[in-house]
Each structure stands twice: as C-alpha cells, then as structure tokens.
Amino acid sequence: MPATRSSGSPTRSIVTSLIHWADRIGNGALMKQHLMDLYFAEGGDLTDRAVLVKAAAECGLDADEVRKLLASDETSRTSKRKRIPPRRPASTACPASSSAD
C-alpha cells in the first residue's frame, strides 16, 4: 500500500516544468515516468519541493538550479523556454521503480 500522501495535488505547471527541463537533456519521458511512479506507486508528495528536487536530480538535473527555479517566479516562464543546464549526460536514466507488480 502506498504511503499517505498530502491532501493537495501537485501543481501542474511545476510538474510540467520539471518534465520540460528533463526533456532538454533527453530525459523528459524518464522524468514523467519517475514522477508518476513517485505519486501513484510510492505515494510521494509532489507538493513537497524537496521531493521534486530529489526527483529532478535523480533524472540528471542540477538540484541547486532546480531548487532556485522552483523557489522563484521563473517556473512558468522557464518551462516555456525549456532552460536549465544539465548535470549529467543524457544517457543517464532515473532509477527503476521499486514497486512490486
């Protein structure tokens, strides 16, 4: 059974921004799947910025840069420009889901 999650739902623009930023380094689909696994399979709280920053780092984005962008008003503007510097090569994948089938 998934962990208890927050009563709030993830902000769509923030999640979309993370996917766009990861797509910039070739990991957009991986970020999307990782966020879905976190939310649906693991009960992760996608309203928690720390959870989002950790997920972004696990998908190759620079955690400090993501943290700064999420804390600012840049989120909606940067998702449109798809701007964030990569931390690792695009071949880096997110960790496999630990949920059992």
Legacy VTK file of the C-alpha trace (Angstrom):
# vtk DataFile Version 3.0
C-alpha trace
ASCII
DATASET POLYDATA
POINTS 101 float
0.000 0.000 0.000
1.384 3.444 -0.902
2.466 5.846 1.806
-0.008 8.517 2.849
0.218 11.476 0.537
-0.623 15.105 1.037
-4.219 16.187 0.564
-3.002 18.695 -2.020
-2.410 17.786 -5.629
0.833 18.570 -7.422
0.884 21.874 -9.202
0.589 21.007 -12.876
2.849 23.841 -14.028
5.658 22.745 -11.707
5.452 19.110 -12.779
5.279 20.185 -16.418
8.328 22.409 -15.909
10.326 19.506 -14.497
9.403 17.323 -17.463
10.362 20.075 -19.927
13.667 20.700 -18.173
14.493 16.981 -18.168
13.481 16.765 -21.826
16.166 19.337 -22.573
18.769 16.673 -21.700
16.854 13.796 -23.245
15.231 12.594 -20.024
11.713 14.031 -20.331
9.967 10.672 -20.636
12.040 9.307 -17.767
11.136 12.284 -15.563
7.451 11.867 -16.386
7.541 8.165 -15.516
9.575 8.807 -12.367
7.074 11.417 -11.138
4.166 9.097 -11.926
5.862 6.259 -10.017
6.545 8.556 -7.077
2.954 9.770 -6.918
0.920 6.693 -7.804
3.092 3.733 -6.766
5.006 5.182 -3.824
2.531 7.776 -2.552
5.104 10.547 -2.873
4.036 14.081 -2.031
4.567 16.047 -5.244
3.566 19.237 -3.445
6.797 18.923 -1.426
9.556 20.869 -3.185
12.244 18.639 -1.636
10.634 15.564 -3.241
10.537 17.338 -6.610
14.160 18.486 -6.358
15.294 14.963 -5.466
13.338 13.506 -8.397
14.864 16.084 -10.742
18.375 15.281 -9.525
17.727 11.564 -9.998
16.841 12.320 -13.616
20.017 14.289 -14.330
19.090 17.864 -13.495
21.146 20.110 -11.234
19.414 20.056 -7.826
20.579 23.523 -6.784
19.393 25.072 -10.038
16.024 23.314 -9.836
15.637 24.414 -6.203
16.294 28.039 -7.171
13.888 27.934 -10.108
11.115 26.295 -8.094
11.515 28.914 -5.360
11.208 31.766 -7.831
8.601 33.007 -10.224
10.749 31.618 -13.054
8.914 28.280 -13.118
6.193 29.176 -15.601
8.495 31.240 -17.800
11.350 28.726 -17.925
9.064 25.817 -18.769
8.170 27.642 -21.962
11.828 28.300 -22.782
12.913 24.836 -21.570
16.005 26.329 -19.937
18.077 24.524 -17.330
21.657 23.307 -17.508
22.206 19.531 -17.393
24.230 17.927 -14.638
24.849 14.567 -16.319
24.874 13.217 -19.881
21.507 12.458 -21.488
22.180 8.723 -21.283
21.593 8.803 -17.520
18.316 7.159 -16.547
16.145 7.505 -13.476
16.298 4.622 -11.030
13.890 1.766 -11.671
10.719 1.733 -9.666
10.940 -0.345 -6.513
7.253 -1.241 -6.529
6.339 -4.873 -6.984
3.996 -5.958 -9.764
LINES 1 102
101 0 1 2 3 4 5 6 7 8 9 10 11 12 13 14 15 16 17 18 19 20 21 22 23 24 25 26 27 28 29 30 31 32 33 34 35 36 37 38 39 40 41 42 43 44 45 46 47 48 49 50 51 52 53 54 55 56 57 58 59 60 61 62 63 64 65 66 67 68 69 70 71 72 73 74 75 76 77 78 79 80 81 82 83 84 85 86 87 88 89 90 91 92 93 94 95 96 97 98 99 100
